[in-house]
Amino acid sequence: MFGFQRTADFIWAAADQLARGFLIGATAGKTTLTGEGTQHMDGHSPLLALSNPAVKHYDPAYAYEMAHIMSYGLERMYGDNPENVIFYLTVYNEPKAQPAEPENVDVEGIRKGMYLLQEGSSEGVGANAPRAQLLASGVGVPWVLEAQELLRTDFGIVADVWSVTSWNELGRDAIATEKANYDDGGDRVPFVTAKLTGRPGVVVAVSDYATEVQNQIANYVPGSFRALGADGFGFSDTRAAARRFLKIDGPSIAVAVLRELAEVGDVPRELANEAYAKYQIDNVTAGSSGSVGGDA
């Protein structure tokens, strides 16, 4: 498995020597090199990166996010108050359409770990429609955008989409906030909590990595939370089939949202079962999320 699996000890040595710089993980995620076999299926590099205090891991979805993250890294490493840190960016091995940077993009959110990418529309479904918050990083962002559309058009569910640029930094911020409050009796709120407070609906968090990556923020999310990730050895087939097998493609995310909404009583349980059958979730050949660019 590429990524930190084969290099972590060297990166520890680099951190011990106060190294600074950027690491680019071009072979990243569990499902973007499926045809190459499990040796390329990296579901845990963010967790290994988390173990190194000097490493700041980011999992950007778009080029404009990378630009702001790299600018931030240069400031942290070579600005007025330089730090001995290493910025690790996972950028995958899959072609993705690159949108223009949104006007007034939340640069602070990109740097700190998450920002609202696309608010859900209630047009055609009504202001009282059930709501959800979809969080995803890297190559998973297009899948939650797909799920957002499926939920609205097929089931009348309004979902907001958040791009999580760093699960690790969100988790570290939450832990640091707790420690600061412990020391001085303050009432600071973690960044992820502040972002999601007041946002209606269940929260479903998705990545191309093990669910433990997203579970770092579970205790700091207001309300219902479910992580969907790429656990285990993976599935050496097409990208789309692997994502369906791991239940992290667009339709699988939509079903997970419906199951969470059923748990809190916002929709009937039968609705999730209907979606499961409609999208053929048990059929790996029915998956189509991220099939652009070939199989490997």
C-alpha positions in Angstrom: 0.0 0.0 0.0 1.5 3.3 -1.1 1.5 6.6 0.8 2.7 6.6 4.4 2.8 2.8 4.5 6.2 2.7 2.9 7.6 6.0 4.0 6.3 6.8 7.5 9.6 6.1 9.3 11.6 8.3 7.0 9.0 11.1 7.5 9.4 10.7 11.3 13.2 11.1 10.8 12.6 14.2 8.6 10.3 15.7 11.3 13.0 15.0 14.0 15.4 17.0 11.9 12.9 19.9 11.7 12.3 19.5 8.0 9.8 21.6 6.2 8.1 21.1 2.8 5.3 19.6 0.8 4.6 15.9 0.3 2.2 15.1 -2.6 0.4 11.8 -2.5 -0.3 11.2 -6.2 -1.3 7.6 -5.6 -3.9 8.2 -3.0 -7.1 6.6 -1.7 -8.6 3.1 -1.8 -10.4 3.1 -5.1 -8.4 5.2 -7.6 -5.9 2.5 -8.6 -8.2 -0.6 -8.2 -6.9 -2.5 -11.2 -3.4 -2.5 -9.8 -4.3 -4.8 -6.9 -4.3 -4.2 -3.1 -0.7 -3.1 -3.0 -1.9 0.3 -4.3 -5.0 0.5 -2.1 -4.3 3.0 0.5 -7.1 3.4 3.1 -5.1 4.6 6.0 -2.3 7.1 5.1 -4.2 9.9 6.8 -4.2 7.9 10.1 -0.5 7.3 9.8 0.1 11.0 9.0 -2.0 11.8 12.1 0.5 10.0 14.3 3.3 12.5 13.3 2.8 15.9 15.0 4.7 17.7 12.3 2.6 16.5 9.4 -0.5 18.5 8.3 -2.6 16.3 6.1 -5.0 17.8 3.6 -7.3 15.9 1.2 -8.4 18.6 -1.3 -11.0 18.0 -4.0 -10.3 20.8 -6.4 -7.3 22.8 -7.7 -8.4 26.0 -6.1 -8.4 24.3 -2.7 -4.9 23.1 -3.4 -3.8 26.6 -4.3 -5.0 28.0 -1.0 -3.6 25.1 1.0 -0.2 25.5 -0.5 -0.2 29.2 0.0 -1.1 28.5 3.7 1.7 26.0 3.9 4.2 28.5 2.6 3.0 31.0 5.2 3.3 28.5 8.0 6.8 27.3 7.0 8.4 30.5 5.7 6.3 33.4 6.9 6.8 35.9 9.7 6.6 33.1 12.4 8.0 30.1 10.6 7.2 26.6 11.9 8.9 23.3 11.3 5.9 21.5 9.6 5.3 19.3 6.6 2.2 19.7 4.5 1.0 16.3 3.0 -1.6 16.6 0.2 -3.3 13.6 -1.2 -4.3 14.3 -4.8 -5.3 10.8 -6.2 -4.9 9.3 -9.6 -8.2 10.1 -11.2 -9.3 12.8 -13.7 -11.9 15.2 -12.2 -13.6 18.2 -13.7 -12.1 21.3 -12.1 -14.6 24.1 -11.5 -13.6 27.7 -11.2 -13.1 29.0 -7.6 -16.5 30.1 -6.2 -16.9 33.8 -5.5 -16.2 34.7 -1.9 -14.9 31.2 -1.2 -14.4 30.5 2.5 -10.6 30.5 2.5 -10.4 30.2 6.3 -12.6 27.1 6.0 -10.3 25.6 3.4 -7.3 26.2 5.6 -8.8 25.0 8.8 -10.5 21.9 7.3 -14.0 22.4 5.9 -16.2 24.8 4.1 -19.7 24.9 2.7 -19.3 24.0 -1.0 -22.9 23.8 -2.2 -26.1 24.5 -0.3 -29.1 22.3 -1.0 -32.0 23.7 -2.9 -35.6 23.3 -1.6 -37.0 24.3 -5.0 -39.7 21.8 -6.0 -39.6 19.9 -2.7 -40.8 22.5 -0.2 -39.3 24.4 2.7 -40.2 21.7 5.2 -38.4 18.9 3.3 -36.1 16.7 5.5 -32.6 17.9 5.6 -29.1 16.4 5.7 -25.4 17.6 5.8 -23.0 15.7 3.5 -19.3 16.0 4.3 -16.7 14.6 1.9 -13.0 15.0 1.1 -10.9 14.6 -2.0 -12.2 12.3 -4.6 -15.4 11.7 -2.5 -16.7 15.2 -3.1 -18.2 14.4 -6.5 -19.9 11.4 -5.0 -21.7 13.4 -2.4 -22.7 16.0 -5.0 -24.2 13.1 -6.9 -26.0 11.9 -3.8 -27.3 15.4 -3.2 -29.0 15.4 -6.6 -30.4 11.9 -6.2 -31.8 12.7 -2.8 -33.6 15.9 -4.0 -34.9 14.5 -7.3 -35.9 11.0 -6.2 -36.9 11.5 -2.6 -37.5 15.2 -1.9 -34.5 15.4 0.6 -32.5 18.7 0.8 -28.8 18.1 1.5 -26.0 20.6 1.9 -22.5 19.6 0.7 -19.3 20.4 2.6 -15.8 19.9 1.2 -13.6 18.7 4.1 -10.1 19.6 3.2 -8.6 18.0 6.3 -10.3 15.6 8.7 -7.0 15.5 10.7 -6.8 19.2 11.2 -10.5 19.3 12.3 -9.8 16.6 14.8 -6.6 18.2 16.1 -8.4 21.5 16.5 -11.2 19.9 18.5 -8.7 18.2 20.8 -6.7 21.4 21.3 -9.9 23.3 22.0 -10.9 20.8 24.7 -7.4 21.0 26.3 -7.5 24.8 26.3 -11.0 24.8 27.9 -9.7 22.3 30.5 -6.8 24.5 31.4 -8.6 27.9 31.8 -12.3 26.9 32.2 -13.2 28.5 28.9 -16.1 27.7 26.6 -14.5 27.7 23.2 -16.1 25.6 20.5 -14.2 23.4 18.0 -14.2 24.7 14.4 -16.2 21.7 13.1 -18.8 22.2 15.8 -19.2 25.9 15.0 -19.6 25.2 11.3 -22.3 22.6 11.8 -24.2 24.2 14.7 -27.6 25.4 13.4 -27.3 23.4 10.2 -30.4 21.1 10.0 -30.5 17.4 9.5 -28.3 14.3 9.9 -24.6 14.3 9.1 -23.0 11.7 6.8 -19.3 11.9 6.3 -17.5 10.2 3.3 -13.9 9.6 2.2 -11.9 7.2 0.2 -10.2 6.1 3.4 -11.1 4.1 6.4 -14.0 5.3 8.4 -11.7 6.0 11.4 -10.5 9.0 9.4 -13.9 10.7 9.5 -14.7 9.3 13.0 -12.2 11.8 14.4 -14.9 14.4 14.4 -17.8 12.2 15.5 -17.9 13.5 19.1 -17.9 17.1 17.9 -20.7 17.0 15.4 -24.1 18.2 16.7 -26.8 15.5 16.2 -26.8 12.3 14.3 -23.5 11.2 12.6 -22.5 8.4 10.3 -19.2 7.8 8.6 -18.9 6.0 5.2 -15.4 4.9 4.3 -13.2 2.4 2.4 -12.4 -0.2 5.0 -10.7 -3.5 4.6 -8.6 -4.8 1.7 -10.7 -3.2 -1.0 -12.0 -4.6 -4.2 -9.8 -4.9 -7.3 -12.2 -4.1 -10.1 -13.2 -0.9 -11.8 -13.3 2.3 -9.8 -17.1 2.4 -10.0 -17.5 -1.2 -8.9 -15.1 -0.8 -6.0 -17.0 2.2 -4.8 -20.3 0.3 -5.0 -18.7 -2.6 -3.2 -17.5 -0.3 -0.4 -20.8 1.5 -0.3 -19.2 5.0 -0.8 -20.6 5.9 -4.3 -23.3 8.4 -4.9 -26.3 6.1 -4.6 -24.9 4.3 -1.6 -24.5 7.6 0.2 -28.1 8.5 -0.7 -29.3 5.3 0.9 -27.1 5.9 4.0 -28.7 9.4 4.4 -32.2 7.9 4.2 -31.3 5.3 6.8 -30.0 8.0 9.1 -33.1 10.1 8.5 -35.2 7.1 9.4 -33.3 6.6 12.6 -34.3 10.1 13.8 -37.8 9.7 12.5 -37.7 12.2 9.6 -38.6 9.6 6.9 -40.2 6.2 6.9 -37.8 3.2 7.2 -39.3 1.8 4.0 -37.9 4.7 2.0 -34.3 3.6 2.5 -35.2 0.0 1.5 -36.9 1.4 -1.6 -33.8 3.4 -2.5 -31.6 0.3 -1.9 -33.6 -1.7 -4.4 -34.0 1.2 -6.9 -30.2 1.8 -7.1 -29.3 -1.9 -7.0 -26.9 -1.3 -4.1 -26.1 -5.0 -3.8 -24.9 -5.1 -7.4 -21.3 -4.0 -7.9 -21.7 -3.8 -11.7 -24.5 -1.2 -11.3 -22.1 1.4 -9.9 -21.1 4.4 -12.1 -19.5 6.9 -9.7 -16.2 8.2 -11.0 -16.0 6.0 -14.0 -14.3 8.7 -16.2 -10.7 8.2 -17.2 -10.5 4.4 -17.4 -10.1 1.7 -14.7 -6.6 2.4 -13.4 
